[in-house]
Amino acid sequence: LVKYYSAFNNDTFLGCFMSINFSHNEIEAHSMLNKKGMLYSRELGRMFLEECFSATEITRVTTYIPSDLSKAINYVKKCGFKQEGIKRDSIYRNNKLLNNVILGITRKDFYEFSR
């Protein structure tokens, strides 16, 4: 199941989040925020995760980010994600073979982080 969550401020589009249900308890998440959306990035990330974890069966959210996107990696860490591993040589980006950084957050981590 794939879901899209759009973010607006008044009538201004800020970006969107996508969730993919991999199993009954895990979601893979992706975010695409424009420059205006970056101003609200932490709050939007918190709201998205709150929506994900409001489903009682969801216990974790995972994301994969190309290793050359350090700002994106830092963003999800500021939302409470923890680096869990690296998929080596798993993605081509700009004609270069790169690693994918695996980051995750559990329901428990999210609610502890959100306090």
Secondary structure in CASP SS format (residue, H / E / C, confidence):
PFRMAT SS
TARGET T0000
AUTHOR 0000-0000-0000
METHOD secondary structure of the structure
MODEL  1
L C 1.00
V E 1.00
K E 1.00
Y E 1.00
Y E 1.00
S E 1.00
A E 1.00
F E 1.00
N E 1.00
N C 1.00
D C 1.00
T E 1.00
F E 1.00
L E 1.00
G E 1.00
C E 1.00
F E 1.00
M E 1.00
S E 1.00
I E 1.00
N E 1.00
F C 1.00
S C 1.00
H C 1.00
N C 1.00
E E 1.00
I E 1.00
E E 1.00
A E 1.00
H E 1.00
S E 1.00
M E 1.00
L E 1.00
N C 1.00
K H 1.00
K H 1.00
G H 1.00
M H 1.00
L C 1.00
Y C 1.00
S H 1.00
R H 1.00
E H 1.00
L H 1.00
G H 1.00
R H 1.00
M H 1.00
F H 1.00
L H 1.00
E H 1.00
E H 1.00
C H 1.00
F H 1.00
S C 1.00
A C 1.00
T C 1.00
E C 1.00
I C 1.00
T C 1.00
R E 1.00
V E 1.00
T E 1.00
T E 1.00
Y E 1.00
I E 1.00
P E 1.00
S C 1.00
D C 1.00
L C 1.00
S H 1.00
K H 1.00
A H 1.00
I H 1.00
N H 1.00
Y H 1.00
V H 1.00
K H 1.00
K H 1.00
C C 1.00
G C 1.00
F C 1.00
K E 1.00
Q E 1.00
E E 1.00
G E 1.00
I E 1.00
K E 1.00
R E 1.00
D E 1.00
S E 1.00
I E 1.00
Y E 1.00
R E 1.00
N C 1.00
N C 1.00
K E 1.00
L E 1.00
L E 1.00
N E 1.00
N E 1.00
V E 1.00
I E 1.00
L E 1.00
G E 1.00
I E 1.00
T E 1.00
R H 1.00
K H 1.00
D H 1.00
F H 1.00
Y H 1.00
E H 1.00
F H 1.00
S C 1.00
R C 1.00
END
